[in-house]
């Protein structure tokens, strides 16, 4: 029916036919917008929620994150979502500290972390790295893996623990780029100030 109507000259359309064309056009725009948004959040960004305090102060419990799946080469400092099976039986969010073939050493008396003998400058951490979690150091990251830790070093179970261990690169869901949403102290959903969106 719409095809037949659209073949007519505009001056030949009845009021009812004009309304039908307007509704059809609006529905088409909405459908295209929905498909575009779905494709965007499937292939460009994913939305992921934070549970727990292991990434304080960078990320808060119940933050909502935009995660990019396009960063295919893991790099030091990236905050990533990890789906590798673990003791907690849930995805985790951590920061990459070292990549394949790099050697990690930690001085638990001072809280200093070294990668390939170089002391890391870690302005993002919440507290010093004084909990060993059971893994003996130094360790060398196997090929195709990364070593990760939470920014809240005294409140994070990560690659220092056999419960998590080294992370296979194939289990990195994506890199956390933005933190647009949070839950406030009253449990209300809130949009963060735009200046706070970027996660570093």
Secondary structure in CASP SS format (residue, H / E / C, confidence):
PFRMAT SS
TARGET T0000
AUTHOR 0000-0000-0000
METHOD secondary structure of the structure
MODEL  1
X C 1.00
X H 1.00
X H 1.00
X H 1.00
X H 1.00
X H 1.00
X C 1.00
X C 1.00
X C 1.00
X H 1.00
X H 1.00
X H 1.00
X C 1.00
X C 1.00
X H 1.00
X H 1.00
X H 1.00
X H 1.00
X H 1.00
X H 1.00
X H 1.00
X H 1.00
X H 1.00
X H 1.00
X H 1.00
X H 1.00
X H 1.00
X H 1.00
X H 1.00
X H 1.00
X H 1.00
X H 1.00
X H 1.00
X H 1.00
X H 1.00
X H 1.00
X H 1.00
X H 1.00
X H 1.00
X H 1.00
X H 1.00
X H 1.00
X H 1.00
X H 1.00
X E 1.00
X E 1.00
X E 1.00
X E 1.00
X E 1.00
X C 1.00
X C 1.00
X C 1.00
X C 1.00
X C 1.00
X C 1.00
X C 1.00
X C 1.00
X C 1.00
X C 1.00
X C 1.00
X C 1.00
X C 1.00
X C 1.00
X E 1.00
X E 1.00
X E 1.00
X E 1.00
X E 1.00
X C 1.00
X C 1.00
X C 1.00
X C 1.00
X C 1.00
X C 1.00
X C 1.00
X C 1.00
X C 1.00
X C 1.00
X E 1.00
X E 1.00
X E 1.00
X E 1.00
X C 1.00
X C 1.00
X C 1.00
X C 1.00
X C 1.00
X C 1.00
X C 1.00
X C 1.00
X C 1.00
X E 1.00
X E 1.00
X E 1.00
X E 1.00
X E 1.00
X E 1.00
X E 1.00
X E 1.00
X C 1.00
X C 1.00
X C 1.00
X E 1.00
X E 1.00
X E 1.00
X E 1.00
X E 1.00
X C 1.00
X C 1.00
X C 1.00
X C 1.00
X E 1.00
X E 1.00
X E 1.00
X E 1.00
X C 1.00
X C 1.00
X E 1.00
X E 1.00
X C 1.00
X C 1.00
X C 1.00
X C 1.00
X C 1.00
X C 1.00
X C 1.00
X C 1.00
X C 1.00
X C 1.00
X C 1.00
X C 1.00
X C 1.00
X C 1.00
X E 1.00
X C 1.00
X C 1.00
X C 1.00
X C 1.00
X E 1.00
X E 1.00
X C 1.00
X C 1.00
X C 1.00
X C 1.00
X E 1.00
X E 1.00
X E 1.00
X E 1.00
X E 1.00
X C 1.00
X C 1.00
X C 1.00
X H 1.00
X H 1.00
X H 1.00
X C 1.00
X C 1.00
X C 1.00
X C 1.00
X C 1.00
X E 1.00
X C 1.00
X C 1.00
X C 1.00
X C 1.00
X C 1.00
X E 1.00
X E 1.00
X H 1.00
X H 1.00
X H 1.00
X E 1.00
X E 1.00
X E 1.00
X E 1.00
X E 1.00
X E 1.00
X E 1.00
X E 1.00
X E 1.00
X E 1.00
X E 1.00
X E 1.00
X C 1.00
X C 1.00
X C 1.00
X C 1.00
X C 1.00
X E 1.00
X E 1.00
X E 1.00
X C 1.00
X C 1.00
X H 1.00
X H 1.00
X H 1.00
X C 1.00
X E 1.00
X C 1.00
X C 1.00
END
